[in-house]
Amino acid sequence: MATASSIAAEIREGISAGQYRYGTRLPSVRALAEDKEVSQQTAAAAYATLAALGLVRTERGSGTVVTAGRSAHAHLGSYLPPDLAKGKAWQPADGGEATEQTTLVRQLPATKDMFDRWGIEVGAEVVERTRIRRIDGLAVQHKLSVMPHDVASRSPEGHEGIPPMLAPVGAAPLSPPPGVRMAQWLGWDIERTEVRITAEPMTPAAAEALGVPQGTPGFRVENISRNSAGETVFATVTTTPLHHTVTMEIVG
């Protein structure tokens, strides 16, 4: 059965593709519910999600109208910071204690979605890892990482025990020495990283981890790192509520 999130995603894709143009009046809540075979409450929740993203406007007596045009892609350019090791994870804006916890580590065959989004061959053995970051005990970030098993199983020189990227649930996260990037520490051949930042409904897993209703809009920061052969080394998807801030520093 369709959910509010899936219905909102379908309409959102239609708006992005130009199927629903700016000013288009969408079906009433009742008509949408009948078409998708869901309750009117579910249909209304789908429209509420789209409204929160600024894609539609619902007014009593006027129905729901599309308030966005086709999607656009703004590429800000390519930059090479002088020291990538200075990049920091999400930090409290005004003090507080930041902690991180691994909540899932599993091995599975790569899915078609992983191929479509990140270029990982379908059926290839990958490791999927989820971490939750908290500020003063409150979950503020859900981070999903996916990488080929042969990449995840690498260890830095002199390291004994489980490879850092395969540390089990509950284990303290392993970090490289100060001033060293994780990719350098583990010997990954990373030539470039593509970053996509969007505002869209959270996945069910992210919504549950962050303690918000399914379909709640959030920032989705997607990183895809590839090696010199163009192969995907790893992909990460970071989700956080919209009231947080995403920044980037450009040097030079």
C-alpha positions as CSV (number, residue, x, y, z in Angstrom):
1,M,0.0,0.0,0.0
2,A,1.2,3.5,-0.8
3,T,2.4,5.7,2.0
4,A,2.4,9.5,2.5
5,S,6.1,9.5,1.8
6,S,5.9,7.4,-1.4
7,I,3.0,9.5,-2.7
8,A,4.8,12.8,-2.0
9,A,8.0,11.4,-3.7
10,E,6.0,10.5,-6.8
11,I,4.4,13.9,-7.1
12,R,7.8,15.5,-6.3
13,E,9.3,13.6,-9.2
14,G,6.5,14.8,-11.4
15,I,7.1,18.4,-10.5
16,S,10.9,18.0,-11.1
17,A,10.3,16.5,-14.5
18,G,7.8,19.2,-15.6
19,Q,4.8,16.9,-15.5
20,Y,3.1,19.2,-13.0
21,R,3.9,22.8,-14.1
22,Y,3.9,25.8,-11.9
23,G,0.3,26.8,-11.1
24,T,-1.1,23.3,-11.8
25,R,-4.0,22.4,-9.5
26,L,-3.5,19.0,-8.1
27,P,-6.3,16.5,-7.3
28,S,-8.3,17.1,-4.2
29,V,-7.4,15.2,-1.1
30,R,-10.4,12.9,-1.6
31,A,-9.6,12.3,-5.3
32,L,-5.9,11.6,-4.5
33,A,-6.9,9.2,-1.7
34,E,-9.2,7.3,-4.1
35,D,-6.6,7.2,-6.9
36,K,-3.9,5.8,-4.5
37,E,-6.3,3.7,-2.5
38,V,-5.3,5.2,0.8
39,S,-7.1,7.1,3.5
40,Q,-7.7,10.9,3.1
41,Q,-5.4,11.4,6.2
42,T,-2.6,9.7,4.2
43,A,-3.3,11.8,1.1
44,A,-3.4,15.0,3.2
45,A,-0.1,14.1,4.9
46,A,1.5,13.7,1.4
47,Y,0.4,17.2,0.5
48,A,1.6,18.5,3.8
49,T,5.1,17.1,3.1
50,L,5.2,18.7,-0.3
51,A,4.0,22.0,1.2
52,A,6.8,21.9,3.8
53,L,9.3,21.6,1.0
54,G,7.8,24.6,-0.7
55,L,6.6,22.6,-3.7
56,V,2.8,23.2,-3.3
57,R,0.4,25.5,-1.5
58,T,-2.8,24.3,0.0
59,E,-5.6,26.8,0.7
60,R,-9.1,26.2,1.9
61,G,-11.5,26.5,-0.9
62,S,-8.7,26.7,-3.5
63,G,-7.2,23.2,-3.3
64,T,-3.6,22.3,-3.7
65,V,-1.5,24.2,-6.3
66,V,2.0,23.6,-7.5
67,T,4.3,26.5,-6.5
68,A,7.6,25.2,-8.0
69,G,9.0,24.8,-11.5
70,R,11.1,22.0,-13.0
71,S,14.2,21.1,-10.9
72,A,17.5,22.8,-11.6
73,H,21.1,21.8,-10.9
74,A,23.4,24.4,-9.6
75,H,27.1,23.3,-9.9
76,L,29.2,25.6,-7.9
77,G,32.5,24.4,-9.4
78,S,35.3,22.2,-8.4
79,Y,37.7,23.1,-5.6
80,L,40.8,21.6,-4.1
81,P,41.3,22.8,-0.5
82,P,44.9,23.0,0.7
83,D,44.3,20.5,3.5
84,L,41.3,18.2,3.4
85,A,42.2,16.8,6.8
86,K,40.9,20.1,8.4
87,G,37.4,19.3,7.4
88,K,35.2,18.6,10.5
89,A,32.1,16.6,11.1
90,W,28.9,18.3,12.1
91,Q,29.5,20.2,15.3
92,P,27.3,22.0,17.8
93,A,26.7,25.6,16.7
94,D,26.7,27.0,20.2
95,G,28.5,24.5,22.4
96,G,27.4,21.1,23.7
97,E,28.7,17.6,23.6
98,A,28.9,15.8,20.2
99,T,28.9,12.0,20.3
100,E,28.7,9.4,17.6
101,Q,27.4,5.8,17.7
102,T,27.4,3.0,15.1
103,T,24.0,1.4,15.0
104,L,24.2,-1.0,12.0
105,V,27.0,-2.9,10.2
106,R,26.0,-5.5,7.6
107,Q,27.2,-7.1,4.5
108,L,24.9,-7.5,1.5
109,P,24.8,-7.7,-2.3
110,A,24.6,-4.2,-4.0
111,T,21.1,-3.4,-5.2
112,K,19.9,-1.7,-8.4
113,D,19.3,1.5,-6.5
114,M,23.0,1.5,-5.4
115,F,24.0,1.1,-9.0
116,D,21.6,3.9,-10.2
117,R,22.7,6.3,-7.5
118,W,26.3,5.5,-6.9
119,G,27.5,3.3,-9.7
120,I,28.2,0.2,-7.5
121,E,27.7,-2.9,-9.6
122,V,24.6,-4.8,-8.9
123,G,25.3,-8.0,-6.9
124,A,28.8,-6.8,-5.7
125,E,29.4,-7.5,-2.1
126,V,29.2,-4.3,-0.1
127,V,29.2,-3.2,3.5
128,E,26.4,-0.9,4.8
129,R,27.0,1.1,8.0
130,T,24.8,3.5,9.8
131,R,26.0,6.0,12.4
132,I,24.0,8.4,14.6
133,R,25.5,11.6,15.8
134,R,24.0,13.3,18.8
135,I,24.4,16.7,20.5
136,D,23.8,16.6,24.3
137,G,22.2,13.2,23.8
138,L,19.7,14.3,21.1
139,A,20.0,12.6,17.7
140,V,20.7,15.3,15.1
141,Q,22.3,13.3,12.2
142,H,21.7,10.0,10.5
143,K,24.7,8.9,8.3
144,L,24.5,5.9,6.0
145,S,27.8,4.7,4.4
146,V,28.1,2.1,1.6
147,M,31.3,0.7,0.2
148,P,32.6,-2.4,-1.6
149,H,33.6,-5.1,0.9
150,D,37.3,-5.1,-0.3
151,V,37.5,-1.4,0.5
152,A,35.8,-1.8,3.9
153,S,38.1,-4.6,4.9
154,R,41.3,-2.6,4.6
155,S,43.4,-1.7,7.7
156,P,46.1,0.9,8.2
157,E,49.7,-0.3,8.5
158,G,50.4,-1.6,12.0
159,H,46.7,-1.8,13.0
160,E,45.6,-5.0,14.8
161,G,42.1,-6.3,15.1
162,I,39.0,-5.6,13.1
163,P,39.3,-3.1,10.2
164,P,38.1,0.3,11.2
165,M,35.2,0.3,8.7
166,L,34.0,-3.0,10.0
167,A,33.9,-2.2,13.7
168,P,30.7,-3.8,15.1
169,V,27.7,-2.0,16.6
170,G,28.6,-0.6,20.0
171,A,32.3,-0.3,19.3
172,A,33.9,3.1,19.7
173,P,34.5,4.7,16.3
174,L,38.2,4.5,15.1
175,S,39.7,7.7,13.8
176,P,43.0,8.3,11.9
177,P,45.8,10.2,13.6
178,P,45.4,14.0,13.8
179,G,45.9,15.7,10.4
180,V,45.4,12.5,8.4
181,R,42.3,11.8,6.3
182,M,40.5,8.5,6.6
183,A,41.2,7.7,2.9
184,Q,44.9,8.3,3.4
185,W,45.0,6.3,6.6
186,L,43.4,3.3,4.9
187,G,45.2,3.6,1.6
188,W,42.1,4.3,-0.5
189,D,42.8,5.7,-4.0
190,I,40.3,8.6,-4.1
191,E,40.6,11.0,-7.0
192,R,37.4,13.0,-6.6
193,T,34.3,13.3,-4.6
194,E,30.9,14.5,-5.8
195,V,28.6,16.1,-3.3
196,R,24.8,16.6,-3.7
197,I,22.8,18.6,-1.2
198,T,19.0,18.5,-1.4
199,A,16.0,19.1,0.8
200,E,13.6,16.2,0.6
201,P,11.5,13.8,2.8
202,M,13.7,11.7,5.1
203,T,13.9,8.0,4.5
204,P,11.9,5.9,7.0
205,A,15.2,4.8,8.7
206,A,16.5,8.4,9.1
207,A,13.1,9.6,10.3
208,E,13.0,6.9,13.0
209,A,16.6,7.5,14.1
210,L,15.9,11.2,14.4
211,G,12.6,10.8,16.2
212,V,10.4,12.6,13.6
213,P,7.4,11.4,11.6
214,Q,8.0,9.7,8.3
215,G,8.0,12.1,5.4
216,T,9.5,14.9,7.5
217,P,11.7,17.1,5.2
218,G,15.4,17.2,5.9
219,F,18.8,18.0,4.4
220,R,20.2,15.1,2.5
221,V,23.9,15.4,1.9
222,E,25.1,12.7,-0.5
223,N,28.9,12.1,-1.1
224,I,30.2,9.8,-3.8
225,S,33.9,9.2,-3.8
226,R,35.6,7.6,-6.8
227,N,39.1,6.4,-7.5
228,S,41.4,7.2,-10.5
229,A,39.7,4.4,-12.5
230,G,36.3,6.0,-12.0
231,E,35.1,3.2,-9.6
232,T,33.1,4.1,-6.5
233,V,35.1,3.8,-3.3
234,F,32.3,4.7,-1.0
235,A,29.1,6.7,-0.8
236,T,27.6,8.4,2.2
237,V,24.1,9.8,2.8
238,T,23.8,12.2,5.7
239,T,20.4,13.3,6.8
240,T,19.7,16.1,9.3
241,P,16.7,18.3,10.1
242,L,16.2,21.4,8.0
243,H,16.9,23.9,10.8
244,H,20.6,22.8,10.8
245,T,23.2,24.6,8.7
246,V,25.4,23.2,6.0
247,T,28.5,25.2,5.2
248,M,31.5,25.0,2.9
249,E,34.7,27.1,2.9
250,I,36.4,28.0,-0.4
251,V,40.1,28.9,-0.2
252,G,41.6,30.9,-3.0
